[in-house]
């Protein structure tokens, strides 16, 4: 097997004393930094929140984990019993969870905004690359063009049919399949943050694959988030300070299919070819659902369409990075 998965949304979190108890004055009470680590849809995840009552924080984190498990059962492409897997297997899903209908509608909207640069029905092409490079002795030049062309006939976001009233989602052609990986982690980040806020917490960094900063830290400072170097995503190439924003990074380096690094998991829906491994895009937006989808979209979008897509998608700013540093900044 040559597929090398690091992290689809590789990003470095630069939080002071991350993972250690941190005592600070907040509203006349001592605020302790409480940290949770786990995975979301296969990606490393963390929650960092400041709490004067650690027991209350632990209860909130338990509720957050319950929400995470519930949403993974809807969106995971790796679980045979998920709503997404059922749709891909049967071509239709009746009585779909409301969250599923909402996120599929979001994905279809992003496809329209980007004129198909983002297409959630790219899954058959992704599966082709995965099957090719996990086979014995795969051709290092990738799948045959005829196979790519055949898979591309199943890629068409306009073939996603949604009946919101009856909560029915269906696909127009047999063999079509969805992936929601370019939005689901962001969506789950937002939903988990909502749970934690409902338990009374506001000063936190929630990262279910897409870090979302909620309020400033108790000392009034912003959350410091590093943007990963595409050549080594354990190191930050630059950083941003954010409060009440999400920072989502997408790069081909997150999953590399071949040893040479020529083929990545981000696939152009129009050509079936993959995005470069050493290009990353970071998007800053008010919430993680928006930032997540746009980060992947902007890697594939034509340069002259970047600002238009960023603005229409509701984000604030995007950074394009290579191992040499930030090569472009786009503001909505």
WOLINPE-V847338 format. One record per pair of residues at least 24 apart in sequence whose ideal C-beta (glycine too) atoms are under 7 Angstrom apart, sorted by the first residue. I is the first residue (numbers start at 1). J is the second residue. D is the distance in Angstrom with one decimal. If there is no record, write none. Layout:
i	j	d
I	J	D
I	J	D
This chain:
i	j	d
1	134	5.0
2	133	5.1
2	138	6.8
2	257	6.6
2	258	5.4
2	259	5.3
3	130	6.6
3	133	5.6
3	134	5.9
3	255	6.8
3	257	5.4
4	256	4.7
5	255	4.8
6	233	5.9
6	253	6.5
6	254	5.9
7	43	5.5
7	44	6.2
7	233	6.8
7	254	5.7
8	43	5.9
8	181	6.5
8	254	4.0
8	255	6.2
8	265	7.0
9	43	6.2
9	185	6.3
9	209	4.7
9	210	5.8
9	248	6.4
9	249	5.8
9	250	6.3
9	254	6.8
10	228	4.7
10	233	3.7
10	249	6.5
10	251	6.3
10	253	6.6
10	254	5.5
11	211	6.4
11	225	6.9
11	227	6.5
11	228	5.2
11	247	6.9
11	249	4.4
12	226	3.8
12	228	5.4
12	235	6.8
12	236	4.4
13	46	7.0
13	207	6.7
13	211	6.2
13	225	6.1
13	226	7.0
14	224	4.7
14	225	6.5
14	226	4.6
14	236	6.5
14	239	6.1
15	48	6.0
15	205	6.5
15	223	6.7
15	224	6.8
18	48	6.9
24	218	4.3
24	219	5.6
25	218	6.8
26	50	6.4
26	52	6.9
26	218	3.6
31	218	4.5
36	61	5.0
40	68	6.2
40	185	5.8
40	188	5.7
40	208	4.1
40	209	5.2
41	72	6.4
41	75	6.7
41	76	5.8
41	181	6.8
41	184	6.1
41	185	5.7
41	209	6.7
42	78	6.7
43	185	6.3
43	209	4.2
45	207	5.9
45	208	4.8
45	209	6.3
46	207	4.8
47	204	6.7
47	206	5.4
48	204	6.2
48	205	4.6
49	196	6.4
49	201	5.1
49	203	6.6
49	204	3.6
50	203	4.2
50	204	6.9
50	217	6.7
50	218	5.4
51	201	6.5
60	196	5.4
60	199	3.7
60	201	5.9
63	195	5.4
63	199	6.3
64	192	4.8
64	195	5.0
64	196	5.6
67	191	5.9
67	192	5.6
67	195	4.8
68	188	6.3
68	192	5.9
68	208	6.8
71	99	6.6
71	188	4.9
71	191	6.1
74	99	5.9
74	100	5.3
75	180	5.5
75	184	4.1
77	179	5.9
77	181	6.9
84	178	6.4
84	180	6.3
87	169	5.9
87	178	6.4
88	123	7.0
88	177	4.1
88	178	6.3
91	170	6.4
91	171	4.9
91	174	6.2
92	168	6.9
92	170	3.9
93	168	6.9
93	169	4.9
94	168	5.3
95	167	5.6
96	167	4.8
96	168	6.7
96	169	5.2
98	167	6.7
100	169	6.9
101	162	6.4
101	164	5.9
101	167	5.4
101	169	6.3
103	180	5.9
103	183	5.8
103	184	6.5
103	187	5.3
104	160	6.5
104	162	6.2
104	169	5.5
105	162	5.8
106	183	6.0
106	289	6.4
106	293	6.9
107	180	6.2
107	183	5.5
107	293	6.9
108	157	5.9
108	160	5.3
110	293	4.7
110	297	6.2
110	313	6.4
111	157	3.7
113	309	5.9
113	312	4.6
113	313	5.7
114	297	5.0
114	301	5.9
114	309	5.2
116	157	6.4
116	269	5.8
116	270	6.7
117	297	5.6
117	300	4.6
117	301	4.4
118	182	6.8
118	293	6.7
118	296	6.4
118	297	3.9
118	300	6.9
119	155	5.7
119	157	4.7
119	269	3.7
120	157	6.2
120	178	5.0
120	179	6.1
120	180	6.2
121	154	6.9
121	155	5.0
121	156	6.0
121	157	5.6
121	159	6.7
121	160	6.7
121	176	5.6
121	177	6.9
121	178	5.9
122	155	5.6
122	179	6.4
122	267	5.4
122	269	5.2
123	177	3.9
123	178	5.9
123	179	4.3
124	151	4.5
124	154	4.4
124	155	6.7
124	175	6.5
124	177	5.6
125	151	4.5
125	152	6.4
125	155	6.3
125	267	5.2
125	272	5.3
126	179	6.4
126	265	6.6
126	267	6.0
129	257	5.4
129	263	6.2
133	257	4.2
133	258	5.8
140	258	6.2
140	260	6.5
142	263	5.5
148	272	4.0
151	272	6.7
152	272	5.1
155	269	5.2
182	292	6.3
182	293	5.5
182	296	4.0
183	289	6.1
183	292	5.3
183	293	4.5
185	209	3.1
185	210	5.4
185	292	5.9
186	210	4.4
186	248	6.1
186	288	3.6
186	289	4.6
186	291	6.0
186	292	2.7
186	293	6.8
187	289	4.7
189	288	3.8
190	287	5.2
190	288	5.0
190	289	5.4
210	246	5.8
210	248	4.4
210	288	4.1
210	291	6.1
210	292	4.9
211	246	6.8
211	247	5.5
212	246	4.1
212	287	6.9
212	288	4.7
213	242	4.8
213	243	5.8
213	244	6.6
213	245	5.9
214	244	6.5
215	243	6.6
215	244	6.6
216	243	5.0
227	282	4.9
227	319	6.4
227	321	6.1
228	280	6.4
229	323	5.8
230	277	7.0
230	278	4.3
230	279	6.3
230	280	4.7
230	321	6.5
230	322	6.2
230	323	5.7
231	278	5.9
231	323	3.8
237	321	5.5
237	325	6.0
238	325	6.9
238	326	5.6
240	284	6.8
242	284	6.7
245	284	5.5
245	285	6.9
245	286	6.5
246	285	5.5
246	287	5.7
246	288	4.1
246	291	4.4
247	282	6.2
247	284	5.6
247	291	6.9
248	282	6.8
248	283	5.1
248	288	6.4
248	291	3.6
248	292	4.8
248	295	4.4
249	280	5.8
249	282	4.4
249	295	6.1
250	280	6.9
250	281	5.5
250	295	3.7
250	296	4.5
250	299	5.9
251	279	6.4
251	280	3.6
252	276	5.6
252	277	4.4
252	279	6.4
253	277	4.9
253	278	6.6
266	296	6.3
266	299	5.6
266	300	6.8
268	300	5.4
275	299	5.0
275	300	6.3
278	322	5.6
278	323	5.6
279	320	7.0
279	322	5.9
280	321	4.7
281	318	6.0
281	320	5.5
282	318	6.7
282	319	4.5
282	321	6.9
283	315	5.1
283	318	4.9
284	315	6.7
284	316	4.8
284	317	4.7
285	314	6.5
285	315	3.9
285	316	5.8
290	314	5.0
290	315	5.6
291	315	6.2
306	330	4.9
307	332	6.8
